[in-house]
Structure formats: structure tokens, C-alpha cells
Amino acid sequence: MSEVYLSVGSNIEREENIRAGFKMLTEYFGTLVCSPVYESVAVGFEGGNFYNLVVGFATRQDVKAVAQILRDIEDQQHRVRDGVKFSSRTLDLDLILYEDLVIDDGRLQIPRDEIEKYAFVLQPLADIVPEKLHPVLKRTYASMWADFDPNDVQQFAVAFALQPSVACVVS
């Protein structure tokens, strides 16, 4: 079984889309380990605030199969792919870690560089796997979060209840 982590975000009908995404993720992958949910401002564009979190799970699927499943789930939630990198999203499921794999083939980047850049990825990742080492930097996510510039943090934890059918272990 491979250990996988995703960054999950939405700023369009956030609660509805994240709940629907969780339901589909549990159908494909079973029990999820979930960080707290954070509300954060849109980065790189003017838009509504996002809900963001990180989820982990174990799978026998290979990395490309997981990436395709995530894309399919986004599409089912009417994700618009118009080429604009920074824009509002119904559901954003980014594969940020797959075991200690390092890939950058133009389509798939693991570990995602967003881990180092954005509080809305690093903080929830540090919440659920603080002692795990970044596969390239060889630093724990807790130490990376401790060194993150507080001036770049524009988020706060929010209460977020999942439907009973979703198997999510909150870390």
C-alpha cells in the first residue's frame, strides 16, 4: 500500500463541493486522514475565500491512476479547466505526495512545490504528518511550518462537519 496526500480546496459552494469530493474519495480509497479545514484568502486573483485542507489515505493504485481518479472527481464537481492557473474552483484535488516519490514530468509534479509556498497546503500537511520528511528537502513538515513566514499566513481553522457516510479520521 502506498501512502498518499492531497491538498483539497474550494471557493465555489465550498461546503457542498468538499463534502461531495470527500464522499467520492472515500468510495475510491476508503478511510481518509483529514487535517482541520482552514479558510484562506484567494491567492493570485480576486475571488471568494477558500476552504482548504489536506487528506491522506493508503492505496494500491499507482501514482498515475490516482492522479486520473482525482481529475475525474474534480470533473464530476464541474471543475472548469480554462487554462487560468489562479481562479475560483468548485473543487481542487492536488496530489502533493505519493510515498517518497519524486516526479516532474511536465504533467505531474510530486512533491508539489505548493507545499513550500503556501500556508494553506503546508499547515494542514504539518497537522497530519508533522514528523514526515519532505522527500527532496529532507525536513519535517513541522519544521518547515515552524519556519514559514507568519506574514504569509492569511488563514484560520473553521468548524466543518462531514456527512456520516464519509469515513474521515481527523488528525
C-alpha positions as CSV (number, residue, x, y, z in Angstrom):
1,M,0.0,0.0,0.0
2,S,1.2,3.5,-0.9
3,E,0.8,6.5,1.4
4,V,-0.8,9.4,-0.5
5,Y,-1.6,13.0,0.5
6,L,-3.8,15.5,-1.3
7,S,-4.4,19.2,-1.0
8,V,-8.2,19.8,-1.2
9,G,-9.7,23.3,-1.8
10,S,-12.9,25.0,-2.9
11,N,-14.2,28.6,-3.1
12,I,-17.4,27.9,-5.0
13,E,-20.1,26.4,-2.9
14,R,-17.2,25.3,-0.7
15,E,-19.0,23.1,1.8
16,E,-21.1,21.3,-0.8
17,N,-18.2,20.6,-3.1
18,I,-15.8,19.5,-0.4
19,R,-18.4,17.1,1.1
20,A,-19.1,15.7,-2.4
21,G,-15.4,15.3,-3.0
22,F,-14.9,13.5,0.3
23,K,-17.8,11.2,-0.5
24,M,-16.2,10.2,-3.8
25,L,-12.7,10.0,-2.3
26,T,-13.9,7.5,0.4
27,E,-15.7,5.5,-2.3
28,Y,-12.4,5.1,-4.2
29,F,-9.9,5.0,-1.3
30,G,-11.7,4.2,1.9
31,T,-10.9,5.9,5.2
32,L,-9.2,9.3,4.9
33,V,-7.0,11.0,7.4
34,C,-8.1,14.6,7.5
35,S,-6.5,17.8,8.7
36,P,-8.5,20.6,10.1
37,V,-10.2,22.8,7.5
38,Y,-8.8,26.3,7.0
39,E,-10.4,29.3,5.5
40,S,-7.9,31.3,3.5
41,V,-8.0,34.2,1.1
42,A,-7.7,33.6,-2.6
43,V,-4.0,33.7,-3.8
44,G,-3.1,35.2,-7.1
45,F,-6.5,36.5,-8.0
46,E,-9.6,38.3,-6.7
47,G,-12.1,35.8,-5.5
48,G,-14.0,34.4,-2.6
49,N,-12.2,32.8,0.3
50,F,-11.3,29.1,0.0
51,Y,-11.7,26.2,2.3
52,N,-8.5,24.1,2.3
53,L,-7.3,21.0,4.0
54,V,-5.0,18.0,3.4
55,V,-6.2,14.4,3.3
56,G,-4.2,11.2,3.4
57,F,-5.0,7.6,2.5
58,A,-3.4,4.4,1.6
59,T,-3.9,2.8,-1.9
60,R,-2.7,0.1,-4.2
61,Q,-3.3,2.3,-7.2
62,D,-0.2,3.6,-8.9
63,V,0.5,7.3,-9.0
64,K,-0.9,8.0,-12.5
65,A,-4.1,6.1,-11.7
66,V,-4.6,8.2,-8.5
67,A,-4.0,11.4,-10.5
68,Q,-6.6,10.4,-13.0
69,I,-9.1,9.5,-10.3
70,L,-8.6,12.9,-8.8
71,R,-9.1,14.6,-12.1
72,D,-12.3,12.6,-12.7
73,I,-13.6,13.6,-9.3
74,E,-12.9,17.3,-10.0
75,D,-14.7,16.9,-13.3
76,Q,-17.7,15.4,-11.6
77,Q,-17.9,18.5,-9.5
78,H,-17.9,20.7,-12.6
79,R,-14.3,21.9,-12.3
80,V,-13.6,24.4,-15.1
81,R,-10.3,23.9,-16.8
82,D,-9.9,27.1,-18.9
83,G,-6.1,27.4,-18.6
84,V,-6.2,30.1,-15.9
85,K,-3.9,28.9,-13.1
86,F,-5.3,31.2,-10.4
87,S,-9.1,31.2,-10.5
88,S,-12.1,30.2,-8.5
89,R,-12.7,26.5,-8.2
90,T,-15.6,24.2,-7.4
91,L,-13.1,21.5,-6.2
92,D,-9.3,21.3,-6.4
93,L,-7.7,18.0,-5.6
94,D,-3.9,18.2,-5.9
95,L,-1.8,15.2,-5.4
96,I,1.0,16.6,-3.3
97,L,2.8,13.4,-2.0
98,Y,2.9,9.8,-3.1
99,E,5.2,7.9,-0.8
100,D,8.6,9.4,-1.2
101,L,8.3,9.6,-5.0
102,V,9.9,12.5,-6.9
103,I,8.4,13.2,-10.3
104,D,8.3,16.3,-12.5
105,D,7.3,15.2,-16.0
106,G,5.5,18.3,-17.1
107,R,2.1,17.0,-16.2
108,L,2.7,15.6,-12.7
109,Q,4.8,17.2,-10.1
110,I,5.4,15.3,-6.8
111,P,6.2,16.6,-4.3
112,R,4.2,19.6,-5.3
113,D,6.1,22.9,-4.9
114,E,2.9,24.4,-3.3
115,I,4.0,22.6,-0.1
116,E,6.8,25.1,0.4
117,K,5.0,28.1,-1.0
118,Y,1.5,28.2,0.6
119,A,0.4,28.1,4.2
120,F,-2.9,26.6,3.1
121,V,-1.0,23.5,2.0
122,L,1.9,23.3,4.5
123,Q,0.0,23.9,7.7
124,P,-2.7,21.2,7.2
125,L,0.1,18.8,6.0
126,A,2.1,19.6,9.1
127,D,-1.1,19.0,11.2
128,I,-1.5,15.4,10.0
129,V,2.1,14.3,9.3
130,P,4.4,16.6,11.3
131,E,7.3,14.3,11.5
132,K,7.2,13.0,7.9
133,L,10.2,14.1,5.8
134,H,9.8,16.1,2.6
135,P,11.3,13.7,0.0
136,V,13.6,16.3,-1.5
137,L,14.3,18.8,1.3
138,K,14.7,16.1,3.9
139,R,13.0,18.3,6.5
140,T,9.9,17.5,8.6
141,Y,6.7,19.3,7.7
142,A,6.6,20.5,11.3
143,S,10.0,22.2,11.0
144,M,9.0,23.7,7.6
145,W,5.8,25.1,9.1
146,A,7.7,26.5,12.1
147,D,10.0,28.4,9.7
148,F,7.1,29.6,7.5
149,D,6.9,33.4,7.3
150,P,3.9,34.4,9.5
151,N,3.3,37.4,7.2
152,D,2.4,34.9,4.5
153,V,-0.3,33.3,6.6
154,Q,-3.8,34.6,5.9
155,Q,-6.0,31.7,7.2
156,F,-7.8,30.3,10.2
157,A,-9.3,27.0,11.2
158,V,-13.1,26.6,10.7
159,A,-15.6,24.1,12.1
160,F,-16.6,21.8,9.3
161,A,-18.9,18.8,9.7
162,L,-18.9,15.9,7.3
163,Q,-21.8,13.8,6.5
164,P,-22.0,10.5,8.4
165,S,-21.2,8.4,5.3
166,V,-17.7,9.8,5.0
167,A,-15.0,7.9,6.8
168,C,-12.6,10.6,7.9
169,V,-10.3,10.4,10.8
170,V,-9.5,14.0,11.9
171,S,-5.9,14.3,13.0
